[in-house]
C-alpha cells in the first residue's frame, strides 16, 4: 500500500482521471496542480454538456454535499470548476489514506 505523499497523490490522480475518462500520464511527477487544472477543464465540459454526470461523479467520490452546494452558491465559471476539482482531489487523497490506514498494517505499525 502507498505510504508516501507522492504515491498517494499519484494514485488519487490515476483514479480521478479514470473517473473522468482522461488519459493517465506515466510519470510520477505529474503535479497536483496539473491534475486540478485538467480536472477543472473536464468539469467545465461536463457542466455544459452533462451536468448530471458531474453530480454522479461527485456522489461516487463522496465529496461532501454541503461543500458542493456552497461552491455552486458562492462561485461561478472557472472558479467553480477549479474549486470542485480541488475538493475532488482532496477527497480522493483522504479516501486512499483512510483505506490504507484500515487495510493491512505496515511493519512500522506493529511497533506501536
Beta strands, then each sheet from edge to edge (+ up, - down):
end
